[in-house]
Amino acid sequence: MGLLDKGRNWINKKLKAESVTVTYFRDEKEIAAFLAGVMPPASPIASMASMVIAKDERDFIVEREDLKDYEDQYFLPQRGDKIVQVVHGIEKVFIVGTKNHEDHFIFQDGGETSIRIHATLWDSNEET
């Protein structure tokens, strides 16, 4: 095992130690996810043309190995998948994807062992 592999394994272990448990809804799997980025809702910004309200967005880092279906096959995140996180006893549902057509996931490392998934807080008043 080379130095880069050792470093990647060390980082992945540290991320796992600081992770929270979320439920990934494709096969309703409970997996560990590191909260890599949390963007709270911004204040409304008014302009003459429109009003923009930013959503609560999160980046979850998960190990690729945790994303297996019931047949033990790996799968990649798809737009519209749901991630449920319990925050202070309240379930928050996040929808995988972005509104601006950016990539909804990227591999976090060159060995493709961890995946950063971008998700937006689901608003029950909107269609998914």
PyMOL commands that set and color helices and strands:
alter all, ss='L'
color gray80, all
select helices_A, chain A and resi 3-17+64-66
alter helices_A, ss='H'
color red, helices_A
select strands_A, chain A and resi 20-25+29-39+45-46+51-52+57-63+82-87+90-96+105-107+114-121
alter strands_A, ss='S'
color yellow, strands_A
deselect
rebuild
show_as cartoon
